Amino acid sequence: MMLDPRSLQAGQKVTVKDALFGLRVRPAADGEAGLTVVGVEPDHLVLDDAATGVRTRVPLWLVNKSAQAPAAGPSAA
C-alpha cells in the first residue's frame, strides 16, 4: 500500500520512521503514540508532538512513498 502524504488530514495521528532514503509516514494504530498532523500544505506536512511541544515541517519530497508498509495479502507458498 502506498500512502500519498497529501491524503492525511489535520488531527490525524501518524508515526514517522527513518526509511533509509527519506521518511516513512503512516497512520498510527489505535493506542499507538505518534505525531498529530496539524496541516497538509502543497509542499510539506506540519506535524505536532504534544509531548514535547515541538512542531515540525516535513517536506513532501522527503516522504518515501515506496517505503510504506505493504498491504496485507496472501503469502506466497
C-alpha positions in Angstrom: 0.0 0.0 0.0 1.4 3.4 -1.0 0.3 6.3 1.1 0.1 9.7 -0.6 1.0 12.1 2.3 -1.4 14.7 0.9 -4.2 12.3 1.8 -3.6 12.9 5.5 -6.0 15.1 7.4 -5.5 17.6 10.2 -5.9 16.0 13.6 -4.8 12.5 12.4 -2.1 10.7 14.3 0.9 9.4 12.3 4.2 7.7 13.0 7.4 8.8 11.3 10.3 6.5 10.9 13.6 6.6 9.0 13.3 4.8 5.7 17.0 4.8 4.5 16.3 7.4 1.7 13.6 9.5 3.3 11.0 9.1 5.9 8.1 6.6 6.2 4.9 8.3 7.4 1.9 6.1 8.2 -1.3 6.5 10.2 -0.8 5.4 13.8 -2.7 2.4 15.1 -5.2 2.8 17.8 -3.4 3.5 21.1 0.0 3.9 19.3 2.0 7.0 20.2 2.5 9.4 17.3 2.6 12.9 16.0 -0.5 14.9 15.2 -1.0 16.3 11.7 -1.6 20.0 12.0 -1.7 20.8 8.3 -1.1 19.4 4.9 0.4 22.0 2.6 1.1 21.6 -1.2 4.8 21.0 -0.5 5.1 19.9 3.2 3.3 18.4 6.2 3.1 20.2 9.6 3.4 17.7 12.5 3.0 18.5 16.2 4.4 16.5 19.1 2.2 17.2 22.0 4.5 15.6 24.5 7.4 17.9 23.7 5.6 20.9 22.2 7.7 20.7 19.1 6.1 21.5 15.7 7.9 20.1 12.6 7.6 20.8 8.9 8.4 17.7 6.7 8.9 18.4 3.0 6.9 16.0 0.8 9.9 15.2 -1.3 11.4 13.6 1.9 8.5 11.3 2.4 9.4 8.0 0.8 6.2 6.6 -0.7 7.8 3.3 -1.8 8.8 2.6 1.8 5.2 2.5 3.1 4.1 -0.7 4.7 2.8 -3.3 2.2 -0.9 -4.2 2.2 -1.7 -7.5 3.9 -2.2 -10.2 1.3 -1.9 -13.9 0.8 1.6 -15.2 1.3 3.4 -17.0 -1.4 3.8 -20.7 -1.0 
